[in-house]
């Protein structure tokens, strides 16, 4: 779960275009590895993140339906590409373009997940943020969290169907 004690500041956490954030998790999403870029941008220590759910960097502006789609994709063995707004421990935010893929053992069983994230440019964020705001508003319009998540997922599906795109195709077209 995200750290709900932290309040978003509205400030961006510094993150260079040539830096790559890398994390590895177990099958339940608990962090097993985090590189120095992740630690610097999220303003956390290695000791404080190891064993914690990756959602410790979840920003409240992120629609839950995006994470649901990601988890369905990677749990089924697929790769996920998408935009994510994360929150550092001090409340600053940082946008990433994430590539999340399953890690497998010699027999092909999923043993965890590996994520590489780059900084998207401002134009990409400007295109994705209004969609995410609409999805989040749809999710919050429902009193029940699961119903809200379904509402957001339905809105996203309609948005993508109208454009005849998958989310991955949309993400790469932004």
Buried (B, 14 or more C-beta within 10 A) or exposed (E): EBBEEBEBEEEBBEBEEEBBBBBBBBBEBBBBBBBEBBBBBBBBEEEBBEEBBBBBBBBEBBBBBBBBBBBEBBEEEEEBBBBBBBBBBEBBBBBBBBBBBBBEEEEEEBBBBBBBBBBBEEEBBEBBBEBBEBBBBBBEEBEEEEEBBBBBBEBBEEBBEEEEBEBBEBBEEB
